[in-house]
Amino acid sequence: MNVLLLGGSPSAPSTTWRLLQLVGTRLAALGHRSAALQVRELPALALLRADLHDPAIEQAAALVREADAIVIGTPVYKASFSGVLKAFLDLLPQDGLAGKLVLPLATGGSQSHMLALDYALRPVLASLAPRHVLPSIYATSEQLPRDAEGSLVPVPAIAARIDAGVEQLAHELQQLVLRRAAAPQPAQAPASEAAPAPIPA
Ligand SMILES: Cc1cc2nc3c(=O)[nH]c(=O)nc-3n(C[C@H](O)[C@H](O)[C@H](O)COP(=O)(O)O)c2cc1C
């Protein structure tokens, strides 16, 4: 199954991206490898002008299209999700998340805007027709201290929330595998129907 870590922070280094990487590491421990996409690395002008023919934008859209699950992370900016992430989501087709699982997460400066994911991002995700948007994960900078190497060491409450989110995502991915394996394969047309007879010269 394809998992995509989609980072929506314009900053580098980014606490949100570190949190996404942590989720990616946990998923890898459960056997799910993930691809990575940071919106900030896309060409700014193409993003602003919604240039769907830009090769980097096309490539990014393909990563989304091919993903079975997307872990989408954003910093809280001005009580909402980031503008660069919105610019990218606006480029996706109307059913751009069809059939996909989505785990949203955000980092913020305070608890005041912990509902931003639910009142701002979730409706946008829902409009893109995902299979299921899982419960959100929100952490403040204070809840995400770092060790000497700079890796995040979330406080226990957030670590537990991350574990629960990752386990639920892994479980739903497994259900998706089983559902796909059980789905009836499209019937093969008889050879006479499949290949039209050659037109005599
Ligand atoms: C322009 C700007 C606006 C912000 N607005 C908010 C806000 O409204 N509420 C909040 O809790 N934090 C706010 N913050 C703090 C960031 O959400 C927080 O530092 C976040 O972890 C940054 O993530 P990043 O390093 O991935 O960009 C803001 C930060 C910036 C730079």
The ligand as an SDF file (V2000), in Angstrom:
LIG
                    3D

 31 33  0  0  0  0  0  0  0  0999 V2000
    2.7130   33.3360   10.5530 C   0  0  0  0  0  0  0  0  0  0  0  0
    2.4420   32.4440   11.7420 C   0  0  0  0  0  0  0  0  0  0  0  0
    1.1680   32.3800   12.2450 C   0  0  0  0  0  0  0  0  0  0  0  0
    0.8930   31.5600   13.3430 C   0  0  0  0  0  0  0  0  0  0  0  0
   -0.3800   31.5090   13.8220 N   0  0  0  0  0  0  0  0  0  0  0  0
   -0.6710   30.6900   14.8490 C   0  0  0  0  0  0  0  0  0  0  0  0
   -2.0070   30.5960   15.3540 C   0  0  0  0  0  0  0  0  0  0  0  0
   -2.9180   31.2700   14.9090 O   0  0  0  0  0  0  0  0  0  0  0  0
   -2.2550   29.7270   16.3710 N   0  0  0  0  0  0  0  0  0  0  0  0
   -1.2580   28.9400   16.9170 C   0  0  0  0  0  0  0  0  0  0  0  0
   -1.5420   28.1500   17.8320 O   0  0  0  0  0  0  0  0  0  0  0  0
    0.0270   29.0140   16.4650 N   0  0  0  0  0  0  0  0  0  0  0  0
    0.3320   29.8680   15.4600 C   0  0  0  0  0  0  0  0  0  0  0  0
    1.6180   29.9290   14.9760 N   0  0  0  0  0  0  0  0  0  0  0  0
    2.6590   29.0380   15.5480 C   0  0  0  0  0  0  0  0  0  0  0  0
    2.8930   27.8210   14.6640 C   0  0  0  0  0  0  0  0  0  0  0  0
    1.6830   27.1520   14.3560 O   0  0  0  0  0  0  0  0  0  0  0  0
    3.7980   26.7980   15.3380 C   0  0  0  0  0  0  0  0  0  0  0  0
    5.0200   27.4070   15.6940 O   0  0  0  0  0  0  0  0  0  0  0  0
    4.0280   25.5910   14.4510 C   0  0  0  0  0  0  0  0  0  0  0  0
    4.5280   24.5270   15.2130 O   0  0  0  0  0  0  0  0  0  0  0  0
    5.0040   25.8750   13.3110 C   0  0  0  0  0  0  0  0  0  0  0  0
    5.1770   24.7070   12.5720 O   0  0  0  0  0  0  0  0  0  0  0  0
    6.2940   24.5610   11.4510 P   0  0  0  0  0  0  0  0  0  0  0  0
    7.6410   24.6560   12.1470 O   0  0  0  0  0  0  0  0  0  0  0  0
    6.0550   23.2260   10.8620 O   0  0  0  0  0  0  0  0  0  0  0  0
    6.0800   25.6740   10.4530 O   0  0  0  0  0  0  0  0  0  0  0  0
    1.9320   30.7740   13.9190 C   0  0  0  0  0  0  0  0  0  0  0  0
    3.2300   30.8700   13.3910 C   0  0  0  0  0  0  0  0  0  0  0  0
    3.4800   31.6870   12.3200 C   0  0  0  0  0  0  0  0  0  0  0  0
    4.8800   31.7750   11.7600 C   0  0  0  0  0  0  0  0  0  0  0  0
  1  2  1  0
  2  3  1  0
  2 30  2  0
  3  4  2  0
  4  5  1  0
  4 28  1  0
  5  6  2  0
  6  7  1  0
  6 13  1  0
  7  8  2  0
  7  9  1  0
  9 10  1  0
 10 11  2  0
 10 12  1  0
 12 13  2  0
 13 14  1  0
 14 15  1  0
 14 28  1  0
 15 16  1  0
 16 17  1  0
 16 18  1  0
 18 19  1  0
 18 20  1  0
 20 21  1  0
 20 22  1  0
 22 23  1  0
 23 24  1  0
 24 25  2  0
 24 26  1  0
 24 27  1  0
 28 29  2  0
 29 30  1  0
 30 31  1  0
M  END
$$$$
